[in-house]
């Protein structure tokens, strides 16, 4: 039976590319036009696992997704890094000179703004999704419209790429997390990364004390993200990623952090893919 993987967006999106690279092609995609809808598909068991973007090397953290994972009791069971390449694509046989309008996600347009300085006649129009625009060009045979989308979208929707890697900053990567309603899926000996969430007292040195414990337990802090607690003004939750050489180091840290902080929760234990 094929694994059902929920993605944000449709076939041809960067989330789809991650599914291909992480799981292979023997999957059934569950398309979701928002991250909230993606989570719903996991909770109602329409999907077995989900792929969710969590941070970008240019734009930073996708903060609402941290809250989605925590509030819906999801577990991070893996991660994947994808180099983001924006390609300009059109109907077969059309050229860049035929383009009157380019439609894509606002972030894609922003990251490719410099490229279009050489084409002042082309109008840039914000759209809901990169792959969705590519699909619409093929379905409606839009001869003077181009899309900015991943290479996989050109393959799926039979479009020609007239300009490759048009993003201004070439080294652009996004970290994706693999989420599930079930806990860790690999043996402890293979686990060397974890994501946790906790709240500290509103006292001087509280966060520093927690971070010192992590250091003393030989944990390497790779990410820290604060998020306000809506119900309690001026109080913050911290989402932290740590790596470690031995799972016993993390077990020791868990026991201490559970005592030292409030609402301590392990969001996921998985394999670090950037060693």
C-alpha positions in Angstrom: 0.0 0.0 0.0 1.4 3.4 -1.0 2.2 5.9 1.8 -0.1 8.9 1.6 1.9 12.1 2.0 0.2 15.5 2.6 1.9 18.5 1.0 1.3 22.2 1.0 0.5 23.0 -2.7 0.0 20.7 -5.6 2.0 18.4 -7.8 5.0 20.3 -9.2 5.6 22.3 -6.0 8.8 22.3 -3.9 6.9 20.2 -1.3 6.3 17.6 -4.1 10.0 17.7 -4.9 10.8 16.9 -1.3 8.4 13.9 -1.3 10.2 12.6 -4.4 13.7 12.9 -2.8 12.8 11.8 0.7 10.2 9.0 0.0 10.8 8.1 -3.7 8.0 8.0 -6.3 5.9 5.2 -4.7 3.6 7.5 -2.8 0.2 9.0 -3.0 0.1 12.8 -2.8 -2.5 14.5 -0.7 -2.6 18.1 -2.0 -3.4 20.9 0.5 -3.6 24.6 -0.3 -2.7 25.7 3.3 -0.6 24.3 6.1 -3.7 24.2 8.3 -5.5 22.0 5.8 -2.3 19.8 5.6 -2.5 19.3 9.4 -6.3 18.5 9.1 -5.5 15.7 6.6 -3.1 14.1 9.2 -5.6 14.4 12.0 -8.5 12.9 10.0 -6.1 10.1 8.7 -6.5 11.1 5.1 -2.7 11.2 5.0 -0.1 9.1 6.9 2.6 11.8 7.0 3.1 15.4 5.9 5.9 17.5 4.5 6.0 21.0 5.9 8.5 23.9 5.2 9.8 25.2 8.5 12.6 27.7 7.6 14.4 29.3 4.6 18.0 30.4 4.4 16.9 33.8 3.1 13.4 34.5 4.6 14.0 32.8 8.0 11.6 30.8 10.0 8.0 30.0 9.0 6.9 30.8 12.6 3.2 29.7 12.4 4.3 26.2 11.5 6.0 25.8 14.8 2.7 26.5 16.6 0.9 24.1 14.3 3.2 21.2 15.2 2.9 21.9 18.9 -0.8 22.6 19.2 -1.8 19.6 17.1 0.5 17.2 18.9 2.4 16.3 15.8 5.7 14.6 15.8 8.7 15.5 13.7 10.1 12.2 12.4 12.6 13.5 9.8 13.9 16.5 7.9 15.1 17.4 4.4 16.9 20.3 2.9 16.1 21.4 -0.6 18.0 23.9 -2.8 15.3 26.3 -4.1 15.7 27.0 -7.8 13.3 29.3 -9.6 12.8 28.6 -13.3 10.8 30.7 -15.9 8.5 28.4 -17.9 6.0 28.9 -20.7 4.0 26.8 -23.2 5.9 24.6 -25.6 7.3 26.6 -28.4 6.9 30.1 -26.8 9.9 32.3 -26.2 10.8 34.8 -23.5 9.9 37.6 -26.0 6.3 36.3 -26.1 5.8 36.8 -22.3 3.6 39.7 -21.3 2.9 38.6 -17.7 4.6 36.4 -15.1 2.5 34.9 -12.3 3.9 33.2 -9.2 3.9 33.1 -5.4 4.9 36.6 -3.9 8.1 35.1 -2.4 9.2 33.7 -5.8 8.6 37.0 -7.5 10.5 38.9 -4.8 13.5 36.5 -5.1 13.6 36.9 -8.9 13.1 40.7 -9.0 16.5 41.5 -10.3 16.2 39.2 -13.3 13.1 41.1 -14.6 14.9 44.5 -14.6 16.1 43.5 -18.1 12.5 42.9 -19.2 10.5 46.0 -18.1 7.6 45.1 -20.5 6.8 42.0 -18.4 4.2 42.6 -15.7 4.7 40.7 -12.4 1.5 39.4 -10.8 1.2 37.7 -7.4 -0.6 34.3 -7.4 -1.3 31.6 -4.8 1.2 29.0 -5.8 4.1 28.4 -8.1 3.0 25.0 -9.4 -0.7 26.0 -9.6 0.3 28.8 -12.1 2.2 26.3 -14.2 -0.7 23.9 -14.3 -3.1 26.7 -15.3 -0.9 27.8 -18.2 -1.1 24.3 -19.7 -4.8 23.8 -19.0 -5.9 27.1 -20.4 -3.2 27.4 -23.1 -2.1 30.8 -21.9 0.3 31.9 -24.6 1.6 35.1 -23.1 1.8 34.1 -19.5 4.8 32.6 -17.8 5.3 30.9 -14.4 8.1 30.9 -12.0 8.2 27.3 -10.6 10.5 24.3 -9.8 11.8 22.2 -12.6 9.4 19.3 -11.6 6.5 21.5 -12.6 7.8 21.9 -16.2 8.1 18.1 -16.4 4.6 17.5 -15.1 2.7 20.2 -17.0 4.8 19.9 -20.3 6.2 23.4 -20.3 9.4 24.8 -21.7 11.9 26.4 -19.3 13.2 29.6 -21.0 15.4 30.7 -18.2 16.9 28.6 -15.4 17.8 29.6 -11.8 16.7 33.2 -12.1 16.7 33.8 -8.4 18.9 36.7 -7.3 20.6 34.8 -4.5 21.7 31.5 -5.9 22.4 29.8 -2.5 18.8 29.5 -1.4 17.7 26.5 0.6 14.6 25.5 2.6 14.5 23.1 5.5 11.4 20.8 5.5 10.2 18.7 8.3 8.4 15.3 8.0 5.5 15.2 10.4 3.2 12.5 11.7 0.7 11.8 14.4 3.0 9.0 15.5 6.3 9.3 17.4 9.8 8.4 16.3 10.1 5.8 13.6 13.8 4.9 13.8 15.9 3.1 16.4 17.4 5.1 19.2 20.9 4.4 18.0 20.1 6.3 14.8 18.6 9.3 16.5 21.0 12.2 16.7 18.8 15.3 16.5 15.7 16.5 18.4 13.3 19.4 18.4 11.9 20.5 21.8 9.6 23.2 23.1 9.6 24.8 26.6 8.7 27.9 28.5 11.0 29.6 31.0 10.3 31.8 34.1 10.3 35.5 33.4 13.5 35.9 35.5 17.0 37.1 34.6 19.2 34.2 33.5 16.3 31.6 33.2 17.0 30.9 29.5 20.8 31.0 30.0 20.4 28.3 32.7 18.5 26.0 30.3 21.0 26.6 27.5 23.9 25.8 29.9 22.3 22.5 30.8 22.1 21.6 27.1 25.8 22.4 26.7 26.7 20.4 29.9 24.9 17.4 28.4 26.9 17.7 25.2 24.0 18.9 23.1 24.8 21.3 20.1 22.2 24.0 19.7 21.4 24.4 16.0 18.2 26.5 16.1 16.3 28.6 18.6 13.0 30.3 17.9 10.9 32.3 20.3 7.1 32.5 20.0 4.8 34.6 22.2 2.2 32.7 24.3 -1.0 34.4 23.2 -2.9 33.6 26.4 -0.1 35.1 28.6 1.2 38.5 27.5 5.0 39.0 27.6 5.6 35.3 28.1 7.4 33.3 25.4 7.8 29.7 24.4 11.1 28.6 22.9 11.4 26.1 20.1 14.9 24.6 20.0 16.7 22.1 17.7 19.7 20.2 19.1 22.1 17.6 17.8 24.1 15.0 19.8 26.4 12.1 19.3 24.7 9.7 21.7 21.0 9.4 22.6 21.9 9.0 26.2 23.1 12.6 26.2 19.7 13.7 25.1 17.9 11.5 27.6 19.9 13.1 30.4 19.1 16.6 29.1 15.4 15.8 28.8 15.2 14.8 32.5 16.8 18.0 33.6 14.9 20.3 31.2 11.6 18.8 32.3 12.4 20.0 35.9 14.0 23.3 35.0 11.4 24.7 32.5 7.6 24.8 32.1 5.6 22.8 29.6 8.6 21.0 28.3 7.8 18.9 25.3 9.7 16.8 22.8 8.4 17.6 19.3 10.5 15.1 17.5 13.5 12.8 17.7 15.0 12.0 14.3 18.1 11.8 12.1 20.3 14.8 11.4 20.8 15.1 7.6 23.4 17.9 7.8 26.3 16.4 9.6 
